[in-house]
Amino acid sequence: MDPSGKTILVCGATGHQGGASARHLLEDGWTVRALTRHPDTDAARALAGLGAELVVGDLLDRASLDQAIRGCYGVHSVQTYREAGIEGEVTEGRNIVDAAKAAGVEHFVYSSVIGAGEQSPRLDYVRSKPELERYLRDSGLEWTIFRPCTFMENFLWQRDDLAAGVLRGFEPPDAAHQYIAVDDIGRFVALALREPGDWLQTTTLIAGDALSMNEVAEVLGRALGRPVRYERLAPPAGVPAPAASPEIADLDRLRRLLPVLKTLEEWARSVDWAMEPAPAVH
């Protein structure tokens, strides 16, 4: 796919996933239209400095989406329930799909989440995703769905604990769990738009590494230059213990498709642990 003269609208462009895809799309030569409600933030100004066109819009305001998406070849759509709630997230996701269909968008890439293929997702951030996936599949658009696993960046929330040599979590110490660097989600989005023939009408779980919590502690300890041990916490009263998702990403295939896919150790060694901001938990 030659990106010359083609525009991609990135929703949530000042967030972590949208910001990552916007950067990689710009590197590939696309024109990037970055949808944001707050064009005066540092994140928005940074994207503009890289060459993105900032457009003010709100996923709950269909009219603003119709204006923002006009003339776009593709869309990267990502939402979260944290501000709008689960019902609001569904409205946001439907609005952007409807706007894309009305505008004649040729390729719609949606960031869903691991667990969206389960019949009855238990976690709030998963519950809206199956409905939005179905809505996109039924829309008549050409689509690609990615289901990222847990973000490696979530470990940044434990900077202080890790500095004291402790990693805490609810997971069993020896059960493997999959992780992905947020930047690599952006790489996959850019890859799908660059090589659509391999990705149209596909749903793909994406991850970069699989480790137990004991192994995670070892990896983070090496990156930080100090021993780190894992301490398992009891779930809060009334909250079920976390269970591994039955959905498992095919790491061997993903690394063939994206050879630069980061392992947890590569990600951890690339991080400025004193300064790096943490994303929303997922």
C-alpha positions as CSV (number, residue, x, y, z in Angstrom):
1,M,0.0,0.0,0.0
2,D,1.4,3.4,-1.1
3,P,0.4,5.8,1.7
4,S,1.1,8.9,-0.5
5,G,-1.9,11.3,-0.3
6,K,-3.9,9.0,2.0
7,T,-5.1,10.1,5.4
8,I,-5.7,8.0,8.5
9,L,-7.9,9.3,11.3
10,V,-6.6,8.1,14.7
11,C,-9.0,8.2,17.6
12,G,-7.6,8.7,21.0
13,A,-4.4,10.0,19.4
14,T,-3.2,11.7,22.5
15,G,-3.5,8.4,24.5
16,H,-1.1,5.5,24.6
17,Q,-2.4,3.2,21.8
18,G,-3.5,6.0,19.5
19,G,-0.3,7.9,20.1
20,A,1.7,4.9,19.2
21,S,-0.2,4.2,16.0
22,A,0.0,7.9,15.0
23,R,3.8,7.9,15.3
24,H,4.3,4.7,13.3
25,L,1.8,5.8,10.6
26,L,3.6,9.1,10.3
27,E,6.9,7.2,10.0
28,D,5.4,5.2,7.2
29,G,4.4,8.3,5.2
30,W,0.6,8.5,5.9
31,T,-1.1,11.8,6.5
32,V,-2.4,11.4,10.1
33,R,-5.4,13.2,11.4
34,A,-5.3,13.1,15.2
35,L,-8.7,13.3,16.8
36,T,-8.6,14.9,20.2
37,R,-10.9,16.8,22.5
38,H,-8.0,18.7,23.9
39,P,-5.6,20.1,21.3
40,D,-3.7,22.2,23.8
41,T,-2.2,19.3,25.8
42,D,1.5,18.5,25.7
43,A,0.6,15.1,24.0
44,A,-1.4,16.9,21.2
45,R,1.4,19.5,20.6
46,A,4.0,16.7,20.5
47,L,2.0,14.9,17.7
48,A,1.5,18.1,15.8
49,G,5.3,18.6,16.0
50,L,5.8,15.2,14.4
51,G,3.5,16.3,11.5
52,A,0.0,15.1,12.6
53,E,-3.0,17.3,11.8
54,L,-5.0,17.9,15.0
55,V,-8.7,17.8,14.6
56,V,-11.1,18.6,17.5
57,G,-13.8,16.1,18.0
58,D,-15.7,14.0,20.5
59,L,-16.6,10.3,19.9
60,L,-20.0,11.1,21.6
61,D,-20.6,13.9,19.0
62,R,-21.4,12.3,15.7
63,A,-21.4,15.6,13.8
64,S,-17.8,16.3,14.9
65,L,-16.8,12.8,13.7
66,D,-18.4,13.3,10.3
67,Q,-16.3,16.4,9.8
68,A,-13.1,14.9,11.1
69,I,-13.3,11.7,9.0
70,R,-14.2,13.4,5.7
71,G,-11.7,12.2,3.0
72,C,-10.0,9.6,5.1
73,Y,-8.8,6.4,3.7
74,G,-8.6,4.6,7.0
75,V,-9.3,4.8,10.8
76,H,-7.7,3.5,13.9
77,S,-10.4,3.3,16.5
78,V,-9.7,2.8,20.2
79,Q,-12.0,3.6,23.2
80,T,-12.1,3.1,26.9
81,Y,-15.0,2.9,29.3
82,R,-13.1,4.9,32.0
83,E,-14.6,8.3,31.1
84,A,-17.8,7.5,29.3
85,G,-18.7,4.3,31.1
86,I,-19.5,1.0,29.4
87,E,-22.6,2.2,27.7
88,G,-20.9,5.4,26.7
89,E,-18.0,3.4,25.2
90,V,-20.4,1.4,23.1
91,T,-22.0,4.7,21.8
92,E,-18.5,6.0,21.0
93,G,-17.5,2.9,19.1
94,R,-20.8,2.8,17.1
95,N,-20.5,6.5,16.3
96,I,-17.1,6.1,14.7
97,V,-18.1,3.0,12.8
98,D,-21.2,4.8,11.4
99,A,-19.2,7.9,10.5
100,A,-16.6,5.7,8.7
101,K,-19.2,3.9,6.7
102,A,-20.9,7.2,5.7
103,A,-17.6,8.6,4.7
104,G,-16.6,5.6,2.5
105,V,-13.6,4.7,4.6
106,E,-11.7,1.8,3.0
107,H,-10.0,0.2,6.1
108,F,-11.1,0.4,9.7
109,V,-8.7,-0.9,12.4
110,Y,-10.2,-1.5,15.8
111,S,-8.2,-2.0,19.0
112,S,-10.2,-4.4,21.1
113,V,-8.8,-6.4,24.0
114,I,-7.8,-10.0,24.9
115,G,-10.8,-11.7,26.4
116,A,-13.3,-10.2,24.0
117,G,-13.8,-13.6,22.5
118,E,-15.1,-15.1,25.8
119,Q,-18.8,-15.6,26.1
120,S,-19.2,-13.7,29.3
121,P,-16.3,-11.3,30.0
122,R,-16.0,-10.6,33.7
123,L,-13.9,-7.4,33.7
124,D,-15.4,-3.9,33.0
125,Y,-12.8,-3.0,30.4
126,V,-13.7,-6.1,28.3
127,R,-17.5,-6.1,28.5
128,S,-18.2,-3.6,25.8
129,K,-15.6,-5.0,23.3
130,P,-17.6,-8.1,22.0
131,E,-20.5,-5.9,21.1
132,L,-18.3,-3.4,19.3
133,E,-16.5,-6.1,17.5
134,R,-19.9,-7.5,16.3
135,Y,-21.0,-4.0,15.3
136,L,-17.9,-3.5,13.2
137,R,-18.1,-6.9,11.5
138,D,-21.8,-6.3,10.6
139,S,-21.1,-2.8,9.3
140,G,-20.1,-3.7,5.7
141,L,-16.7,-2.0,6.2
142,E,-13.4,-3.6,5.5
143,W,-12.0,-4.1,9.0
144,T,-9.1,-5.4,11.1
145,I,-9.5,-6.2,14.8
146,F,-6.5,-6.5,17.2
147,R,-6.9,-7.9,20.7
148,P,-3.9,-6.7,22.7
149,C,-3.0,-8.5,25.9
150,T,-1.9,-6.8,29.1
151,F,0.3,-3.8,28.6
152,M,3.9,-4.0,29.8
153,E,3.6,-0.4,30.8
154,N,1.3,-1.4,33.6
155,F,4.4,-2.4,35.6
156,L,5.2,1.3,35.7
157,W,2.5,1.7,38.3
158,Q,4.7,-0.2,40.7
159,R,7.9,1.9,40.3
160,D,8.1,2.6,44.1
161,D,7.5,-1.1,45.0
162,L,10.0,-2.2,42.4
163,A,12.6,0.2,43.8
164,A,12.1,-1.5,47.1
165,G,12.6,-4.9,45.5
166,V,9.0,-6.1,45.4
167,L,6.6,-6.8,42.6
168,R,3.0,-7.3,43.7
169,G,0.0,-8.9,42.0
170,F,-3.0,-11.2,42.3
171,E,-1.8,-13.8,39.8
172,P,-0.3,-17.2,40.7
173,P,3.5,-16.9,40.8
174,D,4.2,-19.7,38.3
175,A,1.3,-19.3,35.7
176,A,2.4,-17.8,32.4
177,H,0.7,-14.5,31.3
178,Q,1.2,-12.6,28.1
179,Y,2.3,-9.0,27.7
180,I,2.7,-6.4,25.0
181,A,4.5,-3.1,24.7
182,V,2.0,-0.3,23.8
183,D,4.4,0.9,21.1
184,D,4.1,-2.5,19.4
185,I,0.3,-2.2,19.2
186,G,1.0,0.9,17.1
187,R,3.4,-1.1,15.0
188,F,0.7,-3.7,14.3
189,V,-1.9,-1.0,13.4
190,A,0.6,0.5,10.9
191,L,1.5,-2.9,9.5
192,A,-2.2,-3.8,8.9
193,L,-2.8,-0.5,7.1
194,R,0.4,-0.8,5.1
195,E,-0.2,-4.4,4.1
196,P,-4.1,-4.7,4.1
197,G,-4.2,-7.9,2.0
198,D,-2.9,-9.9,5.0
199,W,-5.2,-8.3,7.6
200,L,-8.6,-7.5,6.1
201,Q,-11.5,-9.2,7.9
202,T,-9.2,-10.8,10.5
203,T,-9.1,-10.8,14.3
204,T,-5.7,-11.2,15.8
205,L,-4.6,-11.6,19.4
206,I,-1.3,-9.7,19.9
207,A,1.4,-10.1,22.5
208,G,5.2,-9.8,22.7
209,D,6.1,-12.1,25.5
210,A,4.8,-14.7,27.9
211,L,6.2,-15.1,31.5
212,S,5.1,-16.1,34.9
213,M,5.1,-13.5,37.7
214,N,8.2,-15.0,39.2
215,E,9.9,-14.6,35.8
216,V,8.6,-11.1,35.4
217,A,10.2,-10.2,38.8
218,E,13.5,-11.6,37.6
219,V,13.4,-9.7,34.3
220,L,12.5,-6.4,36.0
221,G,15.2,-7.0,38.6
222,R,17.8,-7.4,35.9
223,A,16.6,-4.2,34.2
224,L,16.6,-2.2,37.4
225,G,19.9,-3.7,38.6
226,R,18.5,-5.0,41.9
227,P,16.9,-8.2,43.1
228,V,13.1,-8.2,42.8
229,R,10.8,-10.8,44.4
230,Y,7.2,-11.5,43.6
231,E,4.6,-11.2,46.4
232,R,1.1,-12.5,45.6
233,L,-1.8,-10.5,47.1
234,A,-5.2,-11.9,48.1
235,P,-8.0,-10.5,46.0
236,P,-10.3,-7.9,47.7
237,A,-13.3,-9.4,49.4
238,G,-16.0,-10.4,46.9
239,V,-13.6,-10.1,43.9
240,P,-12.8,-13.4,42.2
241,A,-9.2,-14.4,41.8
242,P,-7.8,-13.5,38.4
243,A,-7.9,-16.3,35.8
244,A,-5.8,-16.7,32.7
245,S,-7.7,-15.8,29.5
246,P,-8.4,-18.8,27.3
247,E,-7.3,-16.7,24.4
248,I,-3.6,-17.1,23.7
249,A,-1.6,-15.1,21.1
250,D,0.6,-17.1,18.8
251,L,4.0,-15.5,19.7
252,D,6.0,-17.4,17.0
253,R,3.7,-16.2,14.2
254,L,3.6,-12.6,15.6
255,R,7.4,-12.4,15.7
256,R,7.6,-13.6,12.1
257,L,5.2,-10.8,11.1
258,L,6.9,-8.2,13.3
259,P,10.5,-9.2,14.0
260,V,11.1,-6.1,16.2
261,L,8.4,-7.2,18.6
262,K,9.7,-6.4,22.1
263,T,10.2,-9.0,24.8
264,L,9.5,-7.8,28.4
265,E,13.3,-7.5,29.0
266,E,13.8,-5.4,25.9
267,W,11.0,-3.1,26.9
268,A,12.1,-2.9,30.6
269,R,15.7,-1.9,29.5
270,S,14.3,0.8,27.2
271,V,12.3,2.5,29.9
272,D,13.3,5.5,32.0
273,W,11.9,4.2,35.3
274,A,12.2,7.5,37.0
275,M,10.2,9.5,34.4
276,E,8.0,7.3,32.2
277,P,4.3,7.9,32.7
278,A,2.0,5.0,33.3
279,P,-1.0,4.3,31.0
280,A,-4.5,3.3,32.0
281,V,-4.5,-0.2,33.4
282,H,-5.4,-2.9,30.8
